[in-house]
Amino acid sequence: MNEPDTARILGSDALTSADSYGSMTAGGPAEEPDAPGSCSARPPFKLPRSQVTVEPVMFLAMFSVAMQAPLSTQYLWDRISEELGYNSSRTSECSNLSLNQDPLQKEVETLTAQWSLYISLGGFSVGLLVVPHLGSWSDLAGRRPVLILSNLGLALQAVVYLVVMYLKLPVAYLLVGRIIGGLSGEFGAVLSVCFSYVADISDKRSRTFRVAILEACLGISGMLASIIGGQWQHAQGYIKPFWLILATCLAAALYVCLFVRETVLPNPSAKLFTFHHYKAVWHLVSTGGSTSDKEGRFHRSKLWLYLLSFFFVAMIHAGSSLLYVLYELSSPLCWGPTLIGYGAGALNIASLTSLLGLKILQSCLSDFWVALIGLVSSITGLLVFSVADTTELMFTGYALCFLYMTATPVLRSTMSKMVDRSEQGALFAAIACVESLCFLVAGSLFNTLYPATLHFMKGFTFLFAAVVLLIPSGILG
């Protein structure tokens, strides 16, 4: 017996408990049959399908991440500007719409992009190893321990950032905070386990919309965090908003402890530090899962194509989001914290409009057509961003992205429906691995490409992103 099979047998009770759980929550028999050879295990709690479950966890975790991201970039800009003697108010630049930038501003912009790259690489490279491990481990040990651990890691990261700000330590110490967050799985592990939890309690008919609700929580929470963070930083600086980030992470961990019920029967013999978790993920993606036995290579090929499409879509979303603040801080836009907050809020509210659009479009179109419409929305918005030189044009780009988040829930749900219920944790661990790789590649590519193309076209990176999205559009089409 090979090691991946051993790992699956060790967790057979936990992995197959989701099957029984899905039957209870759906109010009848689940659509998928039990895995061959599985035993009938029931989770310790009965939870109505309509009840709120991990949505508040996703909301709170995203709130902390969405508030931290633009504030961290602005903090880097201000610290580097202070060290180089650049006037960070940028009032002279805002009154001059010429494309001939101050050389000192270009240096500040380049150094900010580089440090953003280093910090992103530090966090996501560690997360790339940890997230799939924790996601697969949650199949055996349960979903709750991973959610608690990841939120506490995000809290420790906020503590490190606060220490750097209080003591005016070199910005390199921010990298330490990201690595600490990465070791706990940070936000990637929260995503992976929350989506696995929803797969545990939903059937095939409702899964796409339940996944879209989780992604809408990302957008709504991100919108509120961006607006609050921008206004608060403008009024009182960086330290007090980061105290709220710390409190939000701790509140998410506390909510899991008090209100989130387990959907997996924990296996007492399950070990955290073992390579079996990686092998379980690899076994799924290399064979296509147990449901591919009858369909063979075609089933596996479809899974890989969906993963590839997800990679390109998530990479473009992540890479673009890294540059919006930098693009808006410098001339000719020269936005301040308030406008930056409104801009980030306008982008994040698209998650809510995407949820509404998905619900409406599903009544007359298949999920794949909905995903294609979402990709068209993203492409048109990015094309406008690439030439935006006024505030009005920038917000027009945000408005055109109103359906940009419909593609990812469709892809997640489609892949989830392709595998057995006993393999949901391993699947979302694989997706989390791809997502972490997306952030890693996006951080390297976009933060390198942006300063390298400033001299001939400031918005070239957004144009590049729009062209890349033609690849998943072609695959889905």
C-alpha positions in Angstrom: 0.0 0.0 0.0 1.5 3.4 -1.0 1.7 6.3 1.3 -1.0 8.5 -0.2 -3.5 5.6 0.3 -2.3 5.1 3.9 -2.9 8.8 4.6 -6.4 8.6 3.2 -7.3 5.5 5.2 -6.0 7.0 8.4 -8.5 9.8 7.9 -11.3 7.8 6.4 -13.7 8.6 9.2 -13.0 12.3 9.1 -13.0 12.5 5.3 -16.3 10.6 4.9 -18.1 12.4 7.7 -18.7 15.2 5.3 -20.9 12.9 3.2 -23.3 12.2 6.1 -23.1 15.8 7.1 -24.1 16.9 3.6 -27.2 14.6 3.8 -28.3 16.1 7.1 -27.9 19.7 6.0 -29.5 19.2 2.6 -32.6 17.8 4.3 -32.3 14.6 2.3 -29.8 12.3 0.5 -26.8 14.0 -0.9 -26.3 14.0 -4.6 -22.9 12.4 -4.5 -22.6 8.8 -3.5 -20.4 7.7 -0.6 -16.8 7.0 -1.4 -16.2 3.3 -2.0 -15.3 1.5 1.1 -16.2 4.4 3.3 -17.9 4.0 6.6 -20.9 6.0 7.7 -19.8 8.6 10.2 -21.8 11.5 11.5 -20.4 14.8 12.8 -21.0 15.7 16.4 -23.4 18.5 15.6 -26.4 19.0 13.3 -26.3 22.3 11.5 -29.1 23.7 9.3 -27.9 24.5 5.8 -29.2 28.1 5.9 -27.5 29.0 9.2 -24.5 31.4 9.1 -21.3 29.4 9.6 -17.9 30.6 8.5 -19.0 33.7 6.7 -18.1 36.0 9.7 -14.7 34.4 9.9 -14.1 35.2 6.3 -15.4 38.7 6.8 -13.3 39.5 9.8 -10.1 37.9 8.3 -10.6 39.8 5.1 -11.3 43.0 6.9 -7.9 42.8 8.6 -6.0 41.9 5.4 -7.8 44.5 3.3 -7.1 47.3 5.8 -3.5 46.3 6.2 -2.6 46.0 2.5 -3.0 49.6 1.3 -1.9 51.0 4.7 1.3 49.0 4.5 2.1 50.3 1.0 1.4 53.9 2.0 3.6 53.4 5.2 6.4 52.1 3.0 6.0 55.1 0.7 6.0 57.6 3.6 9.0 56.0 5.3 11.1 55.8 2.1 10.0 59.4 1.2 11.2 60.6 4.6 14.5 58.8 4.3 15.2 60.2 0.8 13.9 63.7 1.6 11.0 63.6 -0.8 8.0 65.8 -0.1 5.3 63.1 0.4 2.5 65.6 0.2 2.9 65.7 -3.6 1.0 68.9 -3.9 3.3 70.2 -6.6 2.9 67.0 -8.6 -0.9 67.1 -8.3 -1.1 70.5 -10.0 1.1 69.3 -12.8 -0.3 66.7 -15.2 2.9 66.4 -17.1 4.2 62.9 -17.6 7.7 64.1 -16.8 8.0 63.0 -13.2 10.4 64.2 -10.5 13.4 61.8 -10.6 13.2 61.6 -6.8 9.5 60.5 -7.0 10.5 57.8 -9.4 13.1 56.6 -6.9 10.6 56.5 -4.1 8.1 54.7 -6.4 10.7 52.1 -7.4 11.9 51.5 -3.9 8.4 51.1 -2.6 7.5 48.6 -5.3 10.7 46.7 -4.6 10.1 46.5 -0.8 6.5 45.5 -1.5 7.9 42.7 -3.7 10.3 41.5 -1.0 7.6 41.5 1.7 5.1 39.8 -0.5 7.7 37.1 -1.6 8.5 36.5 2.1 4.9 35.9 3.1 3.7 34.0 0.1 6.7 31.8 -0.4 6.2 30.5 3.2 2.5 30.3 2.7 3.0 28.3 -0.5 4.4 25.5 1.6 2.2 25.8 4.7 -1.3 26.4 3.2 -1.7 23.1 1.3 -0.3 21.3 4.4 -2.8 22.8 6.7 -5.7 22.5 4.3 -5.1 18.7 3.9 -4.6 18.3 7.7 -8.0 19.9 8.3 -9.5 16.7 6.7 -8.2 14.7 9.6 -7.9 17.1 12.5 -11.0 19.3 11.7 -11.6 22.7 10.2 -11.7 24.7 13.5 -8.0 24.2 14.6 -6.7 25.6 11.3 -9.0 28.6 11.4 -7.9 29.5 14.9 -4.2 29.0 14.1 -4.3 31.1 11.0 -6.1 34.0 12.6 -3.7 34.0 15.5 -0.9 34.1 13.0 -2.4 37.2 11.4 -2.7 38.8 14.8 1.0 38.2 15.5 1.8 39.7 12.1 -0.1 42.9 13.1 1.8 43.0 16.4 5.2 43.0 14.5 3.9 45.9 12.3 2.9 47.9 15.3 6.3 47.4 16.9 8.0 48.6 13.7 5.8 51.7 13.7 6.2 52.5 17.4 10.0 52.1 17.4 10.6 53.4 13.8 12.5 50.2 13.0 13.8 49.7 9.4 11.1 48.7 7.0 12.9 45.4 6.5 11.4 44.2 9.8 8.0 44.2 8.2 9.2 41.1 6.3 9.5 39.3 9.7 5.9 40.0 10.3 4.9 38.5 7.0 7.0 35.4 7.5 5.3 34.9 10.9 1.9 35.2 9.3 3.0 32.8 6.5 4.1 30.1 9.0 0.5 30.0 10.3 -1.0 29.8 6.9 -2.2 33.5 7.1 -5.2 34.4 4.9 -4.6 31.6 2.4 -5.4 28.9 5.0 -8.5 30.8 6.1 -9.7 30.8 2.5 -8.9 27.1 2.0 -10.7 25.9 5.1 -13.7 28.2 4.8 -14.3 27.0 1.2 -13.9 23.4 2.4 -16.3 24.0 5.2 -18.9 25.3 2.7 -18.3 22.2 0.5 -19.0 20.1 3.6 -22.4 21.5 4.2 -23.7 22.2 0.7 -24.9 20.1 -2.2 -24.1 20.5 -5.9 -27.1 22.7 -6.7 -26.3 25.3 -4.0 -22.5 25.1 -3.9 -21.8 27.8 -6.6 -23.9 30.4 -4.8 -22.6 29.4 -1.3 -19.1 29.9 -2.6 -20.1 33.2 -4.2 -21.5 34.3 -0.8 -18.1 33.7 0.7 -16.4 35.7 -2.0 -19.0 38.5 -1.5 -17.9 38.6 2.1 -14.4 39.2 0.9 -15.6 42.2 -1.2 -18.0 43.8 1.3 -15.5 43.5 4.1 -12.7 44.8 1.9 -14.8 47.8 0.9 -15.5 48.7 4.5 -11.9 48.2 5.6 -10.5 50.3 2.7 -12.8 53.2 3.4 -12.3 53.1 7.1 -8.6 52.6 6.8 -8.1 55.5 4.4 -10.1 58.0 6.4 -8.6 56.9 9.7 -5.0 57.0 8.5 -5.6 60.5 7.1 -7.0 61.7 10.4 -4.7 59.9 13.0 -1.9 58.1 11.2 -1.1 54.4 10.9 -0.8 53.1 14.5 -4.5 53.2 15.5 -5.8 51.5 12.4 -3.3 48.7 13.0 -4.7 48.2 16.5 -8.0 47.6 14.9 -6.4 45.1 12.6 -5.0 43.2 15.6 -8.4 43.3 17.4 -10.2 42.0 14.3 -7.9 39.0 13.9 -8.4 38.1 17.6 -12.1 38.5 17.2 -12.1 36.1 14.3 -10.2 33.4 16.3 -12.6 33.9 19.3 -15.7 33.5 17.0 -14.3 30.2 15.7 -13.8 29.0 19.3 -17.3 30.0 20.4 -19.6 29.6 17.4 -18.2 27.5 14.5 -19.2 23.9 14.8 -17.0 21.1 13.4 -17.9 19.3 10.2 -15.1 16.7 10.4 -14.8 14.0 13.1 -11.2 14.6 14.3 -8.9 11.6 14.0 -6.9 11.3 17.2 -4.0 9.6 15.4 -3.7 12.5 12.8 -0.3 14.1 12.9 0.4 17.7 11.9 4.1 17.3 10.9 4.0 14.6 8.2 4.5 14.6 4.4 1.3 12.5 4.1 -0.7 15.8 3.7 1.3 16.9 0.7 1.0 13.4 -0.8 -2.8 13.4 -0.4 -3.0 16.7 -2.4 -0.6 15.4 -5.1 -2.6 12.1 -5.3 -5.8 14.1 -6.1 -4.3 16.4 -8.8 -2.3 13.7 -10.4 -5.1 11.2 -10.7 -8.1 13.5 -11.0 -9.7 12.0 -7.8 -11.6 8.8 -7.2 -14.5 9.9 -9.4 -12.2 9.9 -12.4 -11.8 6.1 -12.4 -14.5 5.7 -15.2 -13.6 8.8 -17.2 -9.8 8.4 -17.1 -7.4 11.0 -18.4 -10.1 13.3 -19.7 -11.4 14.0 -16.2 -7.9 14.7 -15.0 -7.2 17.0 -18.0 -10.3 19.0 -17.2 -9.3 19.4 -13.6 -5.8 20.7 -14.7 -7.4 23.1 -17.2 -9.7 24.6 -14.6 -6.7 24.9 -12.2 -4.8 26.7 -15.0 -7.7 29.0 -15.6 -8.0 29.7 -11.9 -4.2 30.5 -11.8 -4.4 33.1 -14.5 -7.5 34.8 -13.1 -6.3 34.8 -9.5 -2.8 36.0 -10.6 -4.2 39.0 -12.5 -6.6 39.9 -9.6 -3.7 39.7 -7.1 -1.1 41.5 -9.3 -3.4 44.3 -10.2 -4.5 44.9 -6.6 -0.8 45.3 -5.6 -0.4 48.2 -8.0 -3.6 50.2 -7.6 -2.3 52.2 -4.6 1.1 52.9 -6.3 -0.6 54.0 -9.5 -2.9 56.3 -7.6 -0.3 57.8 -5.3 1.9 59.1 -8.0 1.3 61.7 -10.8 -0.9 62.4 -12.7 -3.5 61.1 -10.2 -1.8 62.0 -6.9 -4.5 60.6 -4.7 -4.5 61.1 -1.0 -5.5 58.5 1.7 -9.3 59.4 1.4 -9.5 58.9 -2.4 -7.3 55.7 -2.2 -9.8 54.4 0.4 -12.8 55.2 -1.9 -11.0 53.6 -4.9 -10.3 50.4 -3.0 -13.9 50.4 -1.7 -15.2 50.8 -5.2 -13.2 47.8 -6.4 -14.2 45.6 -3.4 -17.9 46.4 -3.7 -17.7 44.7 -7.1 -17.8 41.4 -5.1 -21.3 42.3 -4.0 -22.4 43.3 -7.5 -20.8 40.1 -8.8 -22.8 38.0 -6.3 -26.1 39.7 -7.4 -25.1 39.4 -11.0 -24.3 35.7 -10.6 -27.6 35.0 -9.0 -29.5 36.8 -11.8 -27.5 35.3 -14.7 -27.7 31.8 -13.3 -31.4 31.8 -14.0 -30.9 32.0 -17.7 -27.3 31.1 -18.4 -24.9 28.3 -17.5 -22.1 28.9 -15.0 -19.5 29.0 -17.7 -21.2 31.8 -19.5 -21.4 33.7 -16.2 -17.7 33.2 -15.8 -17.0 34.5 -19.3 -19.1 37.6 -18.7 -17.1 38.2 -15.6 -13.8 37.9 -17.5 -15.0 40.4 -20.1 -15.9 42.8 -17.2 -12.3 42.5 -15.8 -10.7 43.0 -19.2 -12.6 46.2 -20.0 -11.9 47.6 -16.6 -8.1 46.9 -16.9 -8.0 48.5 -20.4 -9.5 51.7 -18.9 -7.0 51.6 -16.0 -4.1 51.4 -18.4 -4.9 54.9 -19.9 -6.5 56.5 -16.8 -5.0 59.9 -16.1 -7.9 61.5 -14.3 -9.9 60.6 -11.2 -13.1 60.3 -13.3 -11.5 57.8 -15.7 -10.1 55.8 -12.8 -13.5 55.4 -11.2 -14.9 54.5 -14.6 -12.5 51.5 -14.7 -13.7 50.5 -11.2 -17.3 50.7 -12.4 -16.6 48.5 -15.4 -15.2 45.8 -13.1 -18.6 45.3 -11.5 -18.7 41.6 -12.4 -15.0 40.7 -12.2 -15.5 38.3 -9.3 -17.9 35.9 -11.0 -15.3 33.8 -12.6 -13.5 32.5 -9.4 -16.5 31.1 -7.6 -17.6 29.3 -10.7 -14.2 27.7 -11.1 -14.0 26.8 -7.4 -17.5 25.3 -7.4 -16.9 23.4 -10.7 -13.8 21.8 -9.4 -15.5 20.9 -6.2 -18.2 19.1 -8.0 -15.7 17.0 -10.0 -14.3 15.2 -6.9 -15.8 13.0 -4.2 -17.0 14.5 -0.9 -14.2 12.7 0.8 -11.7 14.7 -1.3 -12.9 18.2 -0.7 -10.3 19.2 1.8 -7.5 17.9 -0.5 -9.0 19.8 -3.5 -9.3 23.1 -1.7 -5.8 22.6 -0.4 -4.6 22.2 -4.0 -6.5 25.3 -5.0 -5.0 27.2 -2.0 -1.6 26.0 -3.2 -2.3 27.4 -6.7 -3.7 30.6 -5.1 -0.5 31.1 -3.0 1.5 30.5 -6.2 -0.6 33.2 -7.9 0.3 35.7 -5.2 4.0 34.7 -5.4 4.2 35.0 -9.2 2.0 38.2 -9.2 4.2 39.9 -6.6 7.4 39.1 -8.5 6.0 39.9 -12.0 3.9 43.0 -11.4 6.2 44.7 -8.9 9.0 44.2 -11.4 7.1 45.0 -14.6 5.6 48.2 -13.2 8.8 50.2 -12.4 10.4 48.8 -15.6 7.7 50.3 -17.9 7.1 53.6 -16.2 9.4 55.4 -18.7 7.2 54.6 -21.8 3.7 53.8 -20.5 2.6 54.2 -16.9 -0.4 51.9 -17.3 1.3 49.2 -19.4 1.1 46.6 -16.6 -2.8 46.9 -16.6 -2.8 46.4 -20.4 -0.6 43.3 -20.0 -3.0 42.0 -17.4 -6.0 42.4 -19.8 -4.2 40.5 -22.5 -3.3 37.6 -20.0 -7.0 37.2 -19.1 -7.7 36.2 -22.7 -6.1 32.8 -21.9 -8.6 31.7 -19.3 -11.4 33.2 -21.5 -10.2 30.9 -24.3 -10.0 27.8 -22.1 -13.5 28.3 -20.7 -14.9 29.2 -24.1 
